[in-house]
Amino acid sequence: LYQNTGHAMNKDHLAAFEETRLILKGPITIPPGDTSFMIDNLDTGKSYTSPNQALRKIYQLYGHIRPAKSYKNSPFKNVDIVTIRENTEDLYTGEEHVKDNGDTVECIKRITKNASDRIANFALNYAKNNNRKLVTSVHKANVCKKSDGLFLNCHREIFKDSKEKYGIQYNENLADSILYKLMIAHSEFDVVSCPNLYGDLISDLLGGMIGSLGLMPAAQINQVEDYGLFEPTHGSAPDIAGQNIVNPISQWRSAVLMLQYLGYQEIGENIEEGIEYLLENDYVTHELGGKCTTTDMTNYLCKYLKGDKNF
């Protein structure tokens, strides 16, 4: 579509999403400074910096889930942390203003009570539904006193009796010091609830701690209107396209998140067990310390799901 029309998406994509309320999506890489992926053909009265931003903004996919779980070859062991990232505002609205003949650029950091309440409730519900016992709110309210202060206060209100009602503890951490703490004491964290930018940075750090962004899935959810988009956390890796060496686990795990979202828990758990079997037995691509091709991994997972472990 992009090659033929110059647009990376069109209104047919929106109509399909509105019909199914689901997208299982592959990764898209937007090169820094590249404006060719701008979306301005959807008759919404707005333009968007990328297909991802268009879908997030139009359908208010506010709850971004990024689980990070280590395996035997991970640089950091026993990591099991979920990043909940507010997905619709903060610095990622793409609102920038040039002043002083180009010598100054101002970028809008937007934090609202509505979005902050929404993501705090989302994080609390995620913890309740997934047997998580601790939620940490991430902020820089010591500097951004009004914006991050609002985000923080909304979390305090939502979680004020979460321990008594649900057995879920709540605490807070500065966005800079949490990076250090994750490196030296990651066992102190379970679910982290973040504004958009901090959530992006923390989840990428966690990807490095477990050995690859290619192990991390992502879900972007609008619980109110029942929209769900599921995709890998990594980019499209054009430098290795067509070589049959790509690690497919992030895409697979995104499908697992989708199945669980739809209520197919057992099927999702079976696929996850198969993925963990491949990881523990080195049936993986070179990136993860194995010798398999992408096709090999796919065939082995299919065999596992049929009950055959004779690879």
C-alpha positions, 0 to 999 in steps of 0.5 A, a space after each residue: 500500500 505504501 509503495 503504491 499510494 504513499 500512505 501506510 494505511 487508509 480508511 479500509 484499515 480503520 473499518 476492519 479494526 472497527 469490525 473485529 476490534 482486534 489487530 495482530 500486527 507486525 512491527 513497523 520501523 519509522 526512521 528518525 526524522 523521516 516524515 514520509 510515514 505521516 498519516 493524513 488521509 483518514 478524514 479525521 481532521 488530524 495528521 499522525 506521525 505514523 500508523 502506530 500513533 494513528 491507531 493509538 489516538 483514534 481508538 484511544 489504545 491507552 493501556 500498553 502492556 509489555 511483559 519481560 520474563 528472563 530465560 536461562 541465557 538472559 543476562 539478568 536471571 529471574 526477571 518477571 516484570 510487566 510495564 504498564 505504559 500510558 499510551 495516548 499522551 505525555 511527550 508522544 503526542 507529537 506536538 512541537 513548535 519551532 520558534 526563534 527562526 528555528 533556534 528553539 523547539 518546544 515539545 508539549 508534555 501533556 498529562 491529564 487527569 482522565 488519562 492518568 486515572 484510566 491508566 492507574 485503574 488499568 494497572 490495578 485491574 491488570 495486577 488483580 487479574 494476573 496475580 500480581 502483588 505490587 504496582 510501582 508508579 513511575 514519575 519525576 514529580 520532583 521536577 515536573 511538579 504539575 504534570 507528573 504530580 498529577 499522574 502521581 496523585 491520580 495513582 495515589 487516589 486509585 491505589 489508596 486502599 488496594 492493599 486492604 481490598 485486593 492484597 496489592 501493595 503500591 509504591 512510587 519511584 523516580 523515573 531516573 533512579 528506577 533504572 539503577 534499581 532495576 539493574 541491582 535489585 529487579 526482584 523488588 519490582 512486579 508491575 510498573 505503571 508509567 507515563 508514555 516516555 518513561 514506560 518506553 524507556 523502562 521496557 526497553 531496558 527490561 528487554 536488554 536485561 532479559 537478553 532481547 526485545 525479541 522476547 517481549 510482546 506488547 498489547 495496546 488496549 482500550 478496555 472501555 470500548 473493547 479494542 485490542 492491538 497486539 504486536 512485537 516490541 521491536 522494530 522491523 529489522 530491515 537489515 536481516 529481512 529475507 534471511 530466515 534468521 529472525 527470532 519470532 518469539 515476540 510476535 508469537 507472545 503477542 499472539 498469546 496475549 491476544 488469545 488471553 485477551 479473548 479468553 482462550 487462556 489454555 491455548 495461550 498457556 500451551 503456546 507459552 509452554 512451547 516457547 519456554 521449552 524451545 528457550 530452555 533447550 536451545 531450539 532458538 535462533 543465533 541471537 538467543 544462542 541457538 542455531 535454528 532458522 526462523 522456519 526451524 523454530 516455527 516447525 519445532 513449536 508446531 511439533 511441540 503443540 502436537 505433543 511431539 518433542 522429538 526435534 
